[in-house]
Amino acid sequence: MKNWRWVGSLAIALISGWAVGRVSHPNSEAQTSEKGPAKVTERRENRTRFEGGGDAGVRTFQELLSSGGSDRRILHALTQQLDDCGEEELKDMLKVLDTAEVRGSWGKRMIAVQMIFERWAEIDPNAALGEALTLDRWDSSQAMQSVFSTVVETHPQEAWDLARSVTEGPLQREASEIVLGEMAEVDPQGAFALLKSTPGLQPGALFASWARVDPVAAMEASRTLPGSGRTGILGSVFSQWFRDDQKAAMTAFDQLEGLERRAAADSILGSWQGLDIEAAAAWAIEHTADCSDRALQGICQEMSRDDPQAAATWATEHLRDNVRIDALESVFGEWASRSPTEAAEWLKTLSNPAEQVRIARNGFWWLAWSSPEDAVALAKDIGESNFDGWFVGQIGSQLAGLDMKRAMEIANSFDTDGFRSGMQQGIVQSWMDVDPDGALAYAMGEENESKRSGMLRVIASELAGRDPEKALALARSLPPGQSQTQVVRAAVEQWVEKSPQEASVYVAGLDDPVVKEAAVESLMRRWAWQDGEAAFKFAESLGGGGASHSGMLQAAGQWAARDPQGAFDYISALPAGGSADKALASVLNRWAGESPDKAAAALDGMGDSTPQMYESLAGTWAEKNRGEALAWAEGLADSAAQAGAYEAISRTWAGRDPTAAGEWLSSLADGEPRDKAAMAYAQSVIGVDAPSSLGWANSIGDDARRWDTVKSLANQWYQRNANDAISWMQENGFDDQQIHEATRD
C-alpha cells in the first residue's frame, strides 16, 4: 500500500511514527520516483521486508483497533495483516469497524478505512469502488480517495474511467476530482484537458497537485479558467508556490494586477503568517491595498495567539476603520478564549461604545464559556440590548453549571426582557440535565407567555431527544398558543432524528394549522435531507395549505441534490401552478448547480413551464458560468422565458461587474426581456450607484413596471439621501405628486 501523503493533518500526526518507519527502509517508495505496473508488487514486497513493529500478542483486526499502545505499533501490525487479506476478509474488517470500539481517536478508524480500501484496490478496483459507494458520506469519501489514488499511480486512464462509471451526481463529481488531483502529479496537462472537457467539476484538487510540480504552468492555466472562481484557484497555486519557493512566488506576484493580485496576496499572507508572522505583518503593511479585509484579519488573529495586546496595537495603528474593527473583533475572540478577564478589561478601555459592541460579539461566546461573571459584567457595561440572544443563553448555561440559584438571580438582575429571557433559557437547558422536573416547574410558573414559551421550547427539545412521547404529552397539556406551538416544534425536530416516519404520522394528525405548519417545518429540516423524495411526497399528501406548501418547497431542493432527474420528472408531472411550480423552480436551481445544460434541456422540453423556472435556472447557471447561461438565454424563443432568464443573469452580472452588465443591457432590443433585465440591474446597483440605478429603471418600456420600479428605488435612495433623490426626480420630469408618492414613508 502506498505512502499516505494525502491524509489530513490529524491523521498524519496519528501515523507519523508508522510513516517514518516505512520511509526509512532503503527500498521504500518514498525514495523512488518509479511508476508502472510493478509498483504495487514492489510496495507489497517492501512492507514484508520491514522489520520491527507489532506485538505478537495482537492477532486480530478487532484487537488491533481496540488495543492501547502506540499508533505506530498498531498501524504497522495492521499493514502487515492487510498484506495477506483477500476480498472477503476485507469485507469482514469493514463490519468490525462498525461494531468494534476503536480506542484512541477517530483518526485510527479513518486510517483503517483508508488502508482497507487501498489494499482492496490492489486486488479489484471495481469491487472496492462499489463497496465504497455503499458507506456513509464520510467513510465513502475516504474510501474513494484510497481506491483512486492507488489505481491512478499505475493506470491513470483506468482510474478516470472508473470514476466516470459512478452514477451521475455528487459522488461521480467527487470521484472525478479525486482522480484529477492524483493524475496532476504525473500528467497535469492531461488532467487539465480532462477537466476542460468535463463540465461541472471543481479544479481545486487538480491545481493543488499541479502547483507542487510546476507552479508556473499551474498559474498560467488557472488564469484561463472560466468564471470568477479562477482567482481563488490562482490563489491556491500561490499558497503552495510560496511554501516551496518564496522568491519565485514573489517575483510572479509583482507581475499581477487587479483581482488576481489580491488573490495571490491573500494566499501569500496565509502561508507566510504560519512561517514568520513578523515578516508577514511587515509585508502586509506595505501591501495593504493589495490584501483583502479577511487576510488582514487573519494576520491579526495569528499575532494574537502569541501577544493579543500587540495584535490589537498593530490593527489600531495600521488598518483603516472598518478593517480595523473587524480585525480587533478577531483579536478579541482569540484573547477572550485564553485570558477572558484581561480581554474584557482591554475592551472597556475603548472610548467608542458602537465599536465596543462590534468588537465584543465575536469573542463574547468565549468569554461566557471561560468566565461567565466577566461576561455578565461586560454586558452590563456595554449595554444589554446590544448582544445577540444566543450569546446571552451561553452565559446562562455556564452560570447554571456553577450554581442554579445564583444563575437565576443574575438573570433576573438584568433590565431588558430579551437579556433575561436568553439567560433563563440557557439556565433551563443546563437545569434539565440535573433536575428536569424542577426545570419544568420553574418554566410553567413564569407568568409572561413569551418567556414561558421560550423556556418550554428548550425543555421540549431536551425531552424529545430522550423520550418524544414525554415531550408530546407536555404539548398536549398546554393550552393552544405560542407555548404549545414551540413545544411541538422542538419535539418533532428531535423525534425526526430517530424515526421520521413515526414523526410524520404524528404531524399529519395535527388539527391546528399554525401548529401543523410549524411541525412540518421542523420535520422537513432533517427528513428532507435524509430522504427528499419521501419527504416531498409526504408534504404533497397533506393536501394543500401552508404546511403542504412549505414542506414541498423544503423537500424539493434536497431531493434534487441527490436525484435531480427523478425530482424533476415527478414534480413536473404534477398539475401546474402554486406549490408545484415553486417546487420545480427549486429543483431547477439545485440541478443547475450540478449540470445546468441537463437542467436546461429538461426545462425546454416542458410544455407548461413558467418564467420563474427560467429565472431560477439562469440565476444559478450565471453564477457558475455566465457565458454559457447567456448563450442559452439568447437562444430562447419564448419572450416570457427569455425575460425570466435575462432578469436573473442581469442581477448576477450587475452585482459582479456593473459596467460590463450595463454595456450588455444597452445592446438589447426593446421588449419584455430587456425590461426585466433593466429592472434587475437597477435593483442590484441602487446601493452603489443610485443615479445609474434610477436611470435604468426609468428606461423600462412598460409604463406600470417602470413607475413601480422607479418609485421603489427612489424611496430607498430617499431614505439615505433625501435631497439627492428629490433633485434627481425633479430633473427627470417627475411632478410633485409623483415625488411625494415615491418619497413618503
C-alpha positions in Angstrom: 0.0 0.0 0.0 1.2 3.5 -0.8 2.5 6.2 1.5 -0.4 8.2 2.9 0.9 11.6 1.7 -2.6 13.0 1.3 -4.1 12.2 4.7 -5.2 15.3 6.7 -3.1 16.8 9.4 -4.7 14.9 12.3 -4.3 11.6 10.6 -0.7 12.5 9.6 0.1 13.1 13.3 -1.6 9.9 14.2 0.5 7.7 11.9 3.8 9.8 11.9 5.7 7.0 13.7 4.4 4.4 11.2 5.2 6.6 8.2 8.7 7.3 9.4 9.3 3.6 9.9 8.2 2.8 6.3 10.1 5.6 4.6 13.3 4.8 6.5 13.6 1.4 4.7 16.2 1.6 1.9 13.7 0.2 -0.7 10.7 2.4 0.4 8.6 4.0 -2.4 9.2 7.4 -0.7 12.8 7.3 -2.1 11.9 6.4 -5.7 10.0 8.1 -8.5 9.3 5.0 -10.5 5.9 4.5 -11.9 4.4 1.5 -13.6 2.6 -1.8 -13.1 5.5 -3.2 -10.9 4.9 -0.5 -8.3 2.1 -2.3 -6.4 4.1 -5.5 -6.2 7.2 -3.6 -5.1 5.3 -1.9 -2.4 3.9 -5.2 -1.1 7.4 -6.8 -1.1 8.9 -3.8 0.7 6.4 -4.0 3.5 7.0 -7.6 4.0 10.7 -6.9 4.4 10.1 -4.1 7.0 11.5 -5.2 10.4 10.2 -4.2 13.9 6.8 -3.2 14.9 3.8 -5.3 16.0 3.2 -7.1 19.3 3.0 -10.8 18.6 0.1 -11.0 21.0 -2.2 -8.8 18.8 -3.7 -11.3 16.4 -7.0 -10.0 15.1 -8.1 -6.9 13.4 -10.6 -6.1 16.2 -7.9 -6.5 18.8 -5.6 -4.1 16.9 -8.3 -1.4 16.8 -9.3 -1.7 20.4 -5.8 -2.1 21.8 -3.9 0.6 23.5 -0.3 1.5 23.0 1.5 3.4 20.2 -0.3 4.1 17.0 2.9 3.3 15.1 2.9 -0.3 16.5 -0.8 -0.8 15.9 -0.8 0.5 12.4 2.3 -1.3 11.4 0.7 -4.5 12.6 -2.4 -3.6 10.7 -0.4 -3.1 7.5 1.2 -6.5 7.8 -2.1 -8.2 8.3 -3.7 -6.5 5.3 -1.0 -7.8 3.1 -2.3 -11.3 3.5 -6.0 -10.4 3.2 -8.4 -11.2 0.3 -11.6 -9.6 -0.6 -13.8 -11.5 1.8 -11.5 -10.7 4.7 -11.6 -7.1 3.8 -15.4 -7.1 3.9 -15.3 -8.7 7.3 -12.9 -6.0 8.5 -15.4 -3.3 7.5 -18.0 -5.0 9.5 -15.7 -4.9 12.5 -15.2 -1.2 12.1 -19.0 -0.7 12.6 -19.1 -2.8 15.8 -15.7 -2.6 17.5 -14.7 0.1 20.0 -11.9 2.0 18.3 -9.7 3.2 21.1 -7.5 6.3 20.8 -9.2 8.6 18.4 -11.4 8.7 15.3 -8.2 9.1 13.3 -7.3 5.5 13.9 -10.6 4.3 12.4 -10.2 6.7 9.5 -6.8 5.3 8.7 -8.1 1.8 8.9 -10.8 2.5 6.3 -8.2 4.1 4.0 -5.8 1.2 4.4 -8.5 -1.4 3.8 -9.6 0.2 0.5 -6.1 0.8 -0.7 -5.5 -3.0 -0.3 -8.8 -3.8 -1.9 -8.0 -1.6 -4.9 -4.8 -3.6 -5.4 -7.0 -6.7 -5.7 -10.1 -5.5 -7.5 -10.6 -1.7 -8.0 -14.2 -2.1 -9.4 -15.3 -4.1 -6.4 -13.5 -1.7 -4.0 -15.3 1.3 -5.5 -18.7 -0.5 -5.4 -18.3 -1.1 -1.7 -17.0 2.4 -1.1 -20.2 3.9 -2.5 -22.3 2.0 0.0 -20.7 3.6 3.0 -21.8 6.7 4.8 -20.8 10.1 3.5 -17.5 10.5 5.4 -16.3 6.9 5.1 -17.2 6.8 1.4 -15.1 9.9 0.7 -12.1 8.4 2.5 -12.5 5.0 0.8 -12.8 6.5 -2.7 -9.7 8.6 -2.1 -7.8 5.4 -1.3 -9.2 3.5 -4.3 -8.5 6.1 -6.9 -5.1 7.2 -5.5 -4.0 3.5 -5.7 -5.2 2.9 -9.3 -4.1 6.2 -10.7 -0.4 5.6 -10.0 -0.1 2.8 -12.5 -3.2 3.2 -14.7 -4.4 6.8 -14.8 -6.8 6.3 -17.7 -8.4 3.3 -15.9 -8.8 5.4 -12.8 -10.6 8.1 -14.8 -12.9 5.6 -16.5 -13.7 4.1 -13.1 -14.6 7.5 -11.7 -16.8 8.3 -14.6 -18.6 5.0 -14.2 -20.1 6.2 -10.9 -23.8 7.2 -11.2 -24.0 10.8 -12.2 -24.3 13.2 -9.3 -22.2 14.5 -6.4 -20.4 11.2 -5.9 -19.3 11.0 -9.5 -18.1 14.6 -9.3 -16.1 13.9 -6.2 -14.6 10.7 -7.6 -13.6 12.5 -10.8 -12.0 15.4 -8.9 -10.0 12.9 -6.7 -8.6 11.3 -9.9 -7.7 14.6 -11.4 -5.8 15.6 -8.3 -3.8 12.4 -8.3 -3.3 12.5 -12.0 -2.0 16.0 -11.9 1.1 14.9 -10.1 2.1 12.7 -13.1 0.4 14.4 -16.1 -1.0 17.8 -15.2 -1.7 18.9 -18.7 -3.6 15.7 -19.4 -5.6 16.1 -16.2 -6.3 19.7 -17.2 -7.6 18.6 -20.6 -10.0 16.2 -18.9 -11.2 19.0 -16.6 -11.9 21.3 -19.5 -13.8 18.5 -21.4 -15.9 17.5 -18.4 -18.4 20.2 -17.3 -19.3 20.6 -13.6 -16.0 19.6 -12.0 -14.2 21.8 -9.5 -10.5 22.3 -10.3 -9.2 22.7 -6.7 -7.6 19.3 -6.3 -6.0 19.3 -9.7 -4.3 22.7 -9.2 -3.3 21.9 -5.6 -1.3 19.0 -7.1 -0.1 20.8 -10.2 1.3 23.7 -8.1 3.6 21.3 -6.3 5.2 20.0 -9.6 5.0 23.1 -11.9 3.7 26.3 -10.3 4.4 28.5 -13.3 2.3 26.3 -15.6 -0.4 25.9 -12.9 -0.6 29.7 -12.6 -0.9 30.3 -16.3 -3.6 27.6 -16.6 -5.6 28.9 -13.7 -5.8 32.3 -15.5 -7.6 30.6 -18.4 -10.4 29.2 -16.2 -14.0 30.5 -16.8 -15.9 32.3 -14.1 -15.0 34.3 -11.1 -13.7 31.2 -9.2 -10.4 31.3 -11.2 -8.9 33.9 -8.8 -9.5 31.5 -5.9 -7.7 28.7 -7.8 -4.8 31.1 -8.7 -4.6 32.0 -5.0 -4.3 28.3 -4.1 -1.5 27.9 -6.6 0.4 30.8 -4.9 -0.2 29.4 -1.5 1.7 26.2 -2.4 4.2 28.1 -4.5 5.2 30.4 -1.7 5.8 27.5 0.7 8.0 25.8 -1.9 9.9 28.8 -3.4 9.2 32.1 -1.7 11.4 34.2 -4.0 9.9 32.9 -7.3 6.4 33.3 -6.0 7.1 36.9 -5.0 8.5 37.6 -8.4 5.4 36.3 -10.1 3.2 38.2 -7.7 4.8 41.5 -8.7 3.6 40.9 -12.3 -0.1 40.5 -11.4 -2.8 43.1 -11.3 -6.4 43.6 -10.1 -8.3 40.6 -8.6 -5.5 38.2 -9.5 -3.1 40.3 -7.4 -5.4 40.3 -4.5 -6.0 36.6 -4.6 -2.2 35.9 -4.7 -1.6 38.5 -1.9 -4.1 36.8 0.4 -2.6 33.4 -0.3 0.9 34.6 0.3 -0.1 36.1 3.6 -2.0 32.9 4.6 1.2 30.8 4.1 3.6 33.4 5.4 1.9 34.1 8.7 2.4 30.5 9.8 6.1 30.7 9.0 7.1 34.1 10.1 4.3 36.3 11.5 6.5 39.4 12.0 7.7 39.4 8.4 4.2 38.7 7.1 2.8 41.6 9.2 5.5 44.0 7.8 4.7 42.9 4.2 1.0 43.4 4.8 1.6 47.0 5.9 3.4 47.6 2.6 0.7 45.9 0.6 -2.5 46.8 2.5 -4.2 47.9 -0.7 -3.5 44.5 -2.3 -4.9 42.4 0.6 -8.5 41.6 1.4 -10.0 42.5 4.7 -10.2 38.8 5.5 -6.4 38.4 5.0 -5.6 41.3 7.2 -7.8 40.0 9.9 -6.0 36.7 9.6 -2.7 38.4 10.3 -4.2 40.0 13.5 -5.6 36.7 14.6 -2.3 34.9 14.1 -0.4 37.6 16.0 -3.0 37.4 18.9 -2.1 33.8 19.5 1.2 34.9 21.0 0.5 38.5 22.0 -3.1 39.8 21.7 -2.1 43.2 23.1 0.5 43.6 20.3 -2.1 42.4 17.7 -4.6 45.0 18.9 -2.0 47.7 18.7 -0.9 46.7 15.2 -4.5 46.7 14.0 -5.2 50.1 15.6 -2.0 51.7 14.0 -2.1 50.3 10.5 -5.6 49.4 9.4 -8.4 51.7 8.3 -11.7 52.0 10.1 -13.9 49.0 9.0 -11.0 46.7 8.6 -9.5 47.7 11.9 -12.8 47.0 13.7 -13.2 43.6 12.1 -9.6 42.7 12.9 -10.0 43.8 16.5 -13.1 41.6 16.6 -10.9 38.6 15.6 -8.2 39.5 18.1 -10.8 39.8 20.9 -12.2 36.4 20.1 -8.8 34.8 20.4 -7.9 36.9 23.5 -11.1 36.0 25.3 -10.6 32.3 24.8 -7.3 32.5 26.6 -7.4 35.4 29.1 -11.1 36.4 29.4 -10.6 38.9 32.3 -7.7 40.6 30.6 -9.6 40.8 27.3 -12.7 42.2 28.9 -10.7 44.9 30.7 -9.0 45.9 27.5 -12.3 46.2 25.7 -13.6 48.5 28.4 -10.7 51.0 27.7 -12.1 51.8 24.2 -14.0 55.0 24.1 -16.4 54.4 21.3 -19.5 52.3 22.5 -20.5 51.3 19.0 -17.0 49.9 18.3 -17.1 48.1 21.7 -20.2 46.2 20.7 -18.9 45.2 17.3 -15.6 44.0 18.7 -17.2 42.1 21.6 -19.6 40.0 19.6 -17.1 37.6 18.1 -15.5 36.8 21.4 -18.5 37.0 23.7 -19.2 33.3 23.5 -15.6 32.5 24.6 -16.0 35.0 27.4 -19.2 33.4 28.6 -17.6 29.9 28.4 -14.4 30.8 30.2 -15.6 33.4 32.7 -19.4 34.0 32.9 -19.1 36.6 35.6 -16.8 38.7 33.4 -19.3 38.3 30.5 -22.2 39.5 32.7 -20.2 42.5 33.9 -19.1 43.4 30.3 -22.7 43.1 29.0 -23.9 45.5 31.7 -21.1 47.9 30.9 -21.6 48.0 27.2 -25.4 47.7 27.2 -27.6 44.6 27.4 -29.7 45.2 24.3 -26.6 45.2 22.0 -25.9 41.4 22.5 -27.3 38.5 20.5 -29.7 36.3 22.4 -27.7 33.1 21.6 -24.6 34.5 23.4 -26.8 35.5 26.3 -28.0 32.0 26.6 -24.5 30.7 26.8 -23.9 33.0 29.8 -26.9 31.5 31.5 -25.8 27.9 30.7 -22.4 28.4 32.1 -23.6 30.1 35.2 -26.1 27.3 35.8 -23.2 24.9 35.8 -21.8 26.8 38.7 -24.9 27.5 40.9 -28.5 27.3 39.6 -29.9 29.6 42.2 -27.2 32.2 41.7 -27.7 31.9 37.9 -31.4 32.8 38.2 -30.6 35.7 40.5 -28.1 37.1 38.0 -30.6 36.6 35.1 -33.3 38.4 36.9 -31.0 41.3 37.7 -30.8 42.5 34.1 -33.1 45.3 32.9 -34.0 44.1 29.4 -36.6 41.4 28.8 -34.5 39.9 25.9 -31.4 39.5 28.0 -33.3 38.0 30.9 -35.1 35.5 28.7 -32.0 34.5 26.9 -30.2 33.8 30.1 -33.2 31.9 31.6 -33.3 29.6 28.6 -29.6 28.8 28.9 -30.1 28.1 32.6 -33.1 25.8 32.0 -31.2 23.9 29.4 -28.5 23.1 32.0 -31.1 22.5 34.6 -32.7 19.7 32.5 -29.5 17.7 32.9 -29.8 17.5 36.7 -33.5 18.2 37.6 -35.9 18.1 34.7 -39.0 18.2 36.9 -37.6 21.3 38.7 -36.8 23.0 35.4 -40.3 22.3 34.1 -42.0 23.6 37.3 -40.0 26.8 37.1 -40.9 27.3 33.4 -44.6 26.7 34.0 -44.5 29.2 36.8 -43.4 32.0 34.6 -46.4 34.4 34.0 -45.0 36.0 30.8 -46.2 34.0 27.8 -43.2 34.8 25.6 -40.7 33.9 28.3 -42.6 30.8 29.3 -42.8 29.5 25.7 -39.1 30.1 25.2 -38.2 28.0 28.2 -40.7 25.3 27.3 -39.2 25.1 23.8 -35.8 24.4 25.4 -37.3 21.8 27.7 -39.2 20.1 24.9 -36.1 19.8 22.8 -34.2 18.2 25.7 -37.2 15.9 26.5 -37.7 14.8 22.9 -34.1 13.8 22.5 -34.7 11.3 25.3 -38.4 10.4 25.0 -40.5 12.0 22.3 -43.8 10.8 23.9 -43.0 12.8 27.1 -42.4 15.9 25.0 -45.7 15.4 23.1 -47.5 14.8 26.4 -46.2 18.1 27.6 -47.5 19.7 24.4 -51.0 18.2 24.9 -51.1 19.5 28.5 -50.7 23.1 27.3 -53.5 25.4 26.0 -53.3 26.5 22.4 -50.9 29.3 21.8 -47.3 30.2 21.4 -46.0 27.8 24.1 -47.8 24.8 22.7 -46.5 25.6 19.2 -42.9 25.9 20.4 -43.1 22.7 22.3 -44.4 20.7 19.3 -41.9 22.3 17.0 -39.0 21.3 19.3 -40.4 17.8 19.9 -40.8 17.0 16.2 -37.3 18.3 15.4 -35.8 15.8 17.8 -38.1 13.0 17.0 -37.3 13.0 13.3 -33.7 12.2 14.1 -34.9 8.8 15.5 -37.8 8.0 13.3 -39.0 10.4 10.5 -41.9 8.0 9.6 -43.3 8.0 13.2 -42.9 11.7 13.4 -44.6 12.3 10.1 -47.7 10.2 11.2 -48.0 12.5 14.3 -47.6 15.6 12.3 -50.2 14.6 9.7 -52.7 14.1 12.5 -52.4 17.6 13.9 -55.5 19.8 13.5 -54.3 23.3 14.4 -53.0 24.8 11.1 -50.5 27.0 12.8 -49.1 24.2 14.9 -49.1 21.9 11.9 -47.1 24.3 9.7 -44.5 24.8 12.5 -44.3 21.0 12.9 -43.9 20.4 9.2 -41.1 22.9 9.1 -39.2 21.0 11.9 -39.9 17.7 10.3 -38.6 18.7 6.9 -35.4 20.3 8.2 -33.9 16.9 8.8 -36.1 14.4 6.8 -35.8 16.3 3.5 -32.0 15.9 3.8 -32.2 12.2 4.6 -34.8 11.3 2.0 -36.0 14.2 -0.1 -38.4 12.0 -2.2 -40.2 10.6 0.8 -40.4 14.0 2.5 -41.8 15.6 -0.6 -44.5 13.0 -1.2 -45.5 13.4 2.5 -45.8 17.1 2.2 -47.8 16.7 -1.0 -50.2 14.2 0.7 -51.1 17.0 3.2 -53.5 18.3 0.5 -52.6 22.0 0.2 -52.4 24.8 2.8 -49.4 26.4 4.3 -48.0 23.2 5.8 -48.1 21.4 2.5 -46.7 24.3 0.5 -43.7 25.0 2.8 -43.0 21.3 3.1 -42.9 20.7 -0.6 -40.5 23.6 -1.1 -38.1 22.4 1.6 -38.1 18.9 0.3 -37.8 19.6 -3.4 -34.4 21.2 -3.2 -33.0 18.4 -1.0 -34.5 15.7 -3.3 -32.8 17.4 -6.3 -29.5 17.4 -4.5 -29.4 13.6 -4.7 -31.6 12.8 -7.7 -32.3 15.9 -9.8 -33.8 13.9 -12.8 -36.1 11.9 -10.6 -37.3 15.0 -8.7 -37.8 16.9 -11.9 -39.8 14.0 -13.6 -42.1 13.6 -10.6 -42.8 17.2 -9.8 -43.1 18.3 -13.5 -45.9 15.8 -13.9 -48.0 17.4 -11.1 -50.7 19.8 -12.0 -49.2 23.2 -12.9 -49.5 26.2 -10.6 -48.9 27.1 -7.0 -46.6 24.9 -4.9 -45.7 22.6 -7.7 -44.3 25.4 -9.9 -42.3 26.8 -7.0 -41.0 23.4 -6.0 -39.9 22.7 -9.6 -38.1 26.1 -9.7 -36.2 24.9 -6.5 -35.3 21.7 -8.3 -34.0 23.5 -11.3 -32.0 25.8 -9.2 -30.3 22.9 -7.4 -29.8 20.9 -10.7 -28.3 23.9 -12.4 -25.6 23.9 -9.8 -24.5 20.4 -10.9 -25.5 20.1 -14.6 -27.0 23.3 -15.9 -27.1 22.0 -19.5 -29.2 19.0 -18.5 -31.5 21.1 -16.3 -32.0 23.5 -19.3 -32.7 20.6 -21.7 -35.3 19.2 -19.2 -36.9 22.6 -18.8 -37.0 23.3 -22.5 -38.9 20.0 -23.0 -41.7 21.0 -20.7 -45.0 22.1 -22.1 -46.1 24.4 -19.3 -43.0 26.0 -17.8 -43.1 29.4 -16.2 -40.7 32.4 -16.4 -39.9 31.9 -12.8 -38.4 28.5 -13.6 -36.2 30.0 -16.3 -35.2 32.7 -13.8 -34.3 30.2 -11.2 -32.2 28.1 -13.5 -30.5 31.0 -15.2 -29.5 32.6 -11.9 -27.6 29.6 -10.7 -26.1 28.9 -14.1 -24.9 32.5 -14.4 -23.1 32.2 -11.0 -21.4 29.1 -12.4 -20.7 30.2 -15.9 -22.3 33.5 -17.2 -21.2 33.0 -20.8 -22.9 29.6 -21.1 -26.0 30.9 -19.3 -26.2 33.9 -21.6 -25.8 31.9 -24.7 -28.6 29.6 -23.7 -30.9 32.5 -22.7 -30.3 34.3 -26.0 -31.4 31.2 -27.9 -34.8 31.0 -26.1 -37.7 31.6 -28.5 -40.4 32.4 -25.9 -40.1 36.0 -24.8 -41.5 35.4 -21.3 -39.0 32.6 -20.7 -36.2 34.8 -22.0 -37.3 37.6 -19.8 -37.1 35.4 -16.8 -33.6 34.2 -17.7 -32.4 37.7 -18.6 -33.7 39.0 -15.2 -31.6 36.5 -13.3 -28.4 37.0 -15.4 -28.6 40.7 -15.2 -29.0 40.6 -11.4 -26.0 38.3 -11.0 -23.8 40.2 -13.5 -24.6 43.7 -12.1 -23.5 42.6 -8.7 -20.1 41.5 -10.0 -19.3 43.8 -12.9 -21.9 46.6 -13.3 -20.0 48.3 -16.2 -20.0 45.2 -18.4 -23.6 44.4 -17.4 -24.7 47.9 -18.4 -23.0 47.6 -21.8 -24.8 44.3 -22.4 -28.1 45.9 -21.4 -27.5 48.7 -23.9 -27.3 46.2 -26.7 -30.7 44.6 -26.0 -33.7 45.4 -28.2 -36.8 46.9 -26.6 -39.3 44.4 -25.2 -40.1 42.4 -22.0 -36.7 40.6 -21.8 -34.9 43.9 -21.9 -37.3 45.5 -19.4 -36.9 42.6 -16.9 -33.1 42.8 -17.3 -33.1 46.6 -16.7 -35.3 46.2 -13.7 -33.0 43.6 -12.1 -29.9 45.7 -12.9 -31.4 48.8 -11.3 -32.4 46.9 -8.2 -28.9 45.5 -7.9 -26.9 48.7 -8.1 -29.2 51.1 -6.1 -26.9 50.8 -3.1 -23.7 51.7 -5.0 -24.8 54.0 -7.9 -28.3 55.4 -7.3 -28.4 57.8 -10.3 -27.4 55.0 -12.7 -30.0 52.7 -11.0 -32.8 55.2 -11.4 -31.7 55.9 -14.9 -32.1 52.3 -16.0 -35.3 51.9 -14.1 -36.7 55.0 -15.9 -35.8 53.3 -19.3 -38.2 50.4 -18.8 -40.7 50.4 -21.6 -43.8 49.1 -19.8 -45.4 52.1 -18.0 -46.7 50.3 -14.9 -43.4 48.3 -14.3 -41.4 51.5 -14.9 -43.2 53.5 -12.3 -43.3 50.7 -9.7 -39.6 50.2 -10.1 -38.7 53.9 -10.0 -40.9 54.5 -7.0 -39.4 51.7 -5.0 -35.8 52.6 -5.8 -36.4 56.3 -5.3 -37.7 55.6 -1.9 -34.6 53.6 -1.0 -32.4 56.5 -2.2 -34.6 59.0 -0.3 -34.0 57.1 3.0 -30.3 57.5 2.6 -30.1 60.9 0.9 -33.4 62.8 0.6 -32.1 65.9 -1.2 -30.3 64.0 -4.0 -33.3 61.7 -4.5 -35.7 64.6 -4.9 -33.3 66.5 -7.1 -33.0 63.6 -9.5 -36.7 63.1 -9.8 -37.2 66.8 -10.4 -34.5 66.9 -13.1 -36.1 63.9 -14.8 -39.6 65.3 -15.2 -41.5 63.8 -12.2 -44.2 66.1 -10.8 -44.8 66.9 -7.2 -47.4 64.3 -6.7 -45.2 61.5 -8.1 -42.3 62.7 -5.9 -44.5 62.7 -2.8 -45.7 59.2 -3.6 -42.1 57.9 -4.2 -40.6 59.5 -1.1 -43.3 59.0 1.6 -42.6 56.6 4.4 
